[in-house]
Amino acid sequence: MSTAYVPSVSAVPHSRARLSRQLAALGIERGGVLMVHASLSAVGAVDGGADTVGAALREALGPEGTLVVPSFTPENSDTSPQYRARVHGLGEREREAVRAAMPAFDPAITAAPSMGRLSEAVRRSPGSVRSAHPQTSFAALGPLAGHVVADHRPDCHLGEDSPLARLHELRAQVLLLGTGFGSCTAFHLAEYRVPSPPRRTYRCVVRDGGGRRWWEYEDVALDDGDFARLGEDFARSDRGAAVRTAAVGSATGRLFRFPAAVAFAMGWLPAHRGRGVSRRCPDRPRRQPPGAPPAPCPA
């Protein structure tokens, strides 16, 4: 059973060797597949920064392990919470200028600034591969990286034709490193697998030959507004054994199996979303301007 504790803040920068030992002690599976959501500010000072954290994760996984991170790009969409926050209070002409300046998604070069420093470090690493979805791509390193990111259909954010389904098939582990369950992408796969999920229209900028164009498509209405509550209940399931918790650097690390999280969410979501539970998007953007209209997550 997991035990509660308060991670200590170290005045000495954490080393790769120390982080790797802590990750192994937490239970990262050598030769396995691991998806990571990380807040490096929570991890604390690290010699070498994000690259060192990525190296520690790969060291814990071993040469046969595969590391996966989200590499989402809501910045090239005019249906995302980020866009709504950015243009809140602007006139129509100013909004059009923002839309006209949005670059088309290119999996080889488009940055994912809202995903954090670790995700960007993995995306830029030699040998990294990235899925082709213009809004919810994933980057991966390791022997199974190509399999995980292959065939990510452009009208399927996080469902059966996305890397999340591959991670489920591979019984991947999920690590929340200094982040809460509000950022647990695995729960989104459950949104696709519950009966008759609501759908909505999304729009983003994509490449068109040597230029750019706006592309509109329909997909499941993604919503992480109740994921923090869902995660709290999941962590208490199986008498607390579903989630392993330990210190990694100065952060709390939470480790669990991808299929277990999805299975729990598939039962939890239908039971709770019909009870008037608030369905906000607290993490994207993290600070919504007063009066800004709500929008489904993440794109």
URCORKA-V894127 format. One record per run of one state. SS is the DSSP state (h for helix, s for strand, l for the rest). FROM is the first residue (numbers start at 0). TO is the last residue. Records with the same first field share a line. If there is no record, write none. Layout:
BEGIN
SS = FROM-TO, FROM-TO
END
This chain:
BEGIN
l = 0-12, 14-14, 26-31, 38-38, 43-44, 46-47, 61-64, 70-72, 77-79, 87-90, 101-103, 105-111, 115-115, 124-127, 130-136, 141-143, 149-161, 169-171, 177-179, 183-184, 193-197, 208-209, 220-225, 236-236, 240-242, 248-249, 272-298
s = 13-13, 32-37, 45-45, 65-69, 76-76, 104-104, 128-129, 137-140, 172-176, 198-207, 210-219, 243-247, 250-256
h = 15-25, 39-42, 48-60, 73-75, 80-86, 91-100, 112-114, 116-123, 144-148, 162-168, 180-182, 185-192, 226-235, 237-239, 257-271
END
